[in-house]
Amino acid sequence: MSSYEVPEPIINTPFDEPKQHWQIEEGKEPELRAGRRLAMYFYRDPRAKPDRHERNNAGIAIELKLVNRIRERVAAWRGQGYPGVTRTTYELLHWWRRDGRERRFFFAQLEAAETIIVLKEARSDFRQGIDIPRDEQSRASVTEWTRQA
C-alpha cells in the first residue's frame, strides 16, 4: 500500500458532522484521527523553480482560521438550540432536520445554511470575532444581505 492509500476511505456518513479523518503526510503511514479536519489549503509559489529532487511537494499548509472559527461557532450555536433566531427560522431548521424526511440534506448543506443564518440572525456573542472581509470585486457583503419574503 502506498503512503496515499488508506484501508477504509469512507469513515463518516454524509448526514452527520465528520467524527474522524485520515491524516496523510508524505513519507508517513496514514493515521486515523478523531475530529473534523481543519480547513486549510496548500500553497506553492508559482514563480519558484521546482526542485527536481523534491517530487510531489504539496507546498506550505495554510490554515483557513476564519473558516475554522465560523465552523466552531456554528456548532456551538447549533448545540445550544439556535439561540437568537426568529421563530420562522427556528421552525425551518427543525423541519430540515426532522425524522422521516424522504430526501435528507447532507451535513454540509445544512451547515452552509446554518452559517448564513448565524452571520445574519444569531446572537452577537456567537458572531464576536467573526469579521467577513469584503470582496473587492463585489458590491455585496454578508452584512448587506436582506431577508427575502
C-alpha positions in Angstrom: 0.0 0.0 0.0 1.4 3.4 -1.0 1.6 6.3 1.5 -1.6 7.8 0.0 -3.8 4.8 0.3 -6.0 4.1 3.3 -7.6 0.8 4.2 -11.1 2.3 4.6 -11.6 5.6 2.7 -15.2 6.2 3.8 -15.2 6.7 7.5 -18.1 9.2 8.0 -21.7 9.4 7.0 -22.7 12.4 4.7 -25.6 13.2 7.0 -23.6 13.9 10.2 -20.7 16.1 11.1 -17.4 14.3 10.4 -16.2 12.5 13.5 -12.8 11.4 12.2 -10.5 11.9 9.3 -7.3 10.5 7.7 -4.1 12.4 8.3 -2.0 11.8 5.3 1.6 13.1 5.1 4.4 12.3 2.6 6.6 9.5 3.9 4.3 8.5 6.8 1.7 5.9 7.2 -1.9 7.4 7.0 -3.2 8.0 10.5 -6.9 7.9 11.5 -7.6 10.9 13.8 -10.6 11.9 15.8 -12.5 15.0 14.9 -13.0 17.1 11.8 -10.1 18.0 9.6 -9.2 21.7 9.8 -10.0 23.8 6.8 -6.7 24.6 5.0 -5.0 24.7 1.6 -1.5 24.2 0.3 0.4 27.0 -1.3 3.4 26.7 -3.6 4.9 29.9 -5.1 4.2 29.6 -8.8 7.4 31.6 -9.6 9.7 29.3 -7.6 11.6 26.8 -9.8 10.7 23.2 -8.9 13.4 21.3 -7.2 13.9 18.1 -9.2 14.9 16.2 -6.0 11.7 17.2 -4.3 8.9 15.2 -6.0 5.3 15.8 -5.1 6.0 18.8 -2.9 2.5 19.7 -1.7 3.6 23.2 -0.6 3.0 25.1 2.6 -0.1 24.3 4.6 -2.1 27.4 5.3 -5.0 27.1 7.8 -8.2 28.9 7.0 -8.6 30.3 10.5 -11.8 32.3 9.8 -13.5 29.2 8.3 -12.5 27.1 11.3 -13.7 29.8 13.8 -17.0 30.0 12.0 -17.4 26.2 12.0 -16.8 26.2 15.7 -19.3 28.9 16.4 -22.0 27.4 14.2 -21.5 24.0 16.0 -21.8 25.8 19.4 -24.9 27.7 18.2 -26.5 24.5 16.9 -25.7 22.7 20.1 -27.4 25.4 22.2 -30.6 25.1 20.1 -30.2 28.1 17.7 -30.5 31.0 20.2 -31.4 34.4 18.7 -33.2 33.2 15.6 -36.7 34.2 14.6 -39.5 31.7 15.1 -39.8 31.1 11.4 -36.0 30.3 11.1 -36.2 28.0 14.1 -39.1 26.1 12.7 -37.4 25.8 9.3 -34.1 24.5 10.8 -36.1 21.8 12.7 -38.2 21.0 9.5 -35.0 20.4 7.6 -33.6 18.0 10.3 -36.9 16.2 11.1 -37.0 12.4 11.3 -38.6 10.6 8.4 -37.6 13.2 5.8 -37.7 11.5 2.4 -34.6 13.2 1.0 -32.3 14.2 3.9 -29.9 17.0 3.5 -26.2 16.3 3.7 -24.5 17.7 6.8 -22.5 20.2 4.6 -25.7 21.5 3.0 -27.3 22.1 6.4 -24.1 23.6 7.8 -23.9 26.1 4.8 -27.5 27.3 5.5 -26.8 27.5 9.3 -23.6 29.5 8.6 -25.6 32.1 6.7 -28.2 32.2 9.4 -25.6 32.6 12.1 -24.0 35.5 10.3 -27.4 37.2 10.0 -29.5 36.2 13.0 -27.5 34.6 15.8 -26.8 36.5 19.0 -23.8 38.8 18.9 -21.8 36.6 21.2 -21.7 33.9 18.5 -20.6 36.4 15.9 -17.9 38.1 18.0 -14.5 38.0 16.4 -16.0 36.9 13.0 -15.3 39.7 10.6 -16.1 38.7 7.0 -13.7 40.7 4.7 -15.4 42.5 1.8 -14.9 41.0 -1.6 -13.3 43.9 -3.6 -14.8 42.7 -6.9 -18.3 42.5 -5.5 -20.5 45.3 -4.1 -22.4 42.9 -1.9 -21.3 41.7 1.5 -22.8 39.5 4.2 -23.9 42.5 6.2 -25.9 43.9 3.3 -28.0 40.8 2.7 -31.6 41.3 3.3 -34.2 38.7 4.2 -36.4 37.9 1.1 -40.1 37.3 1.7 
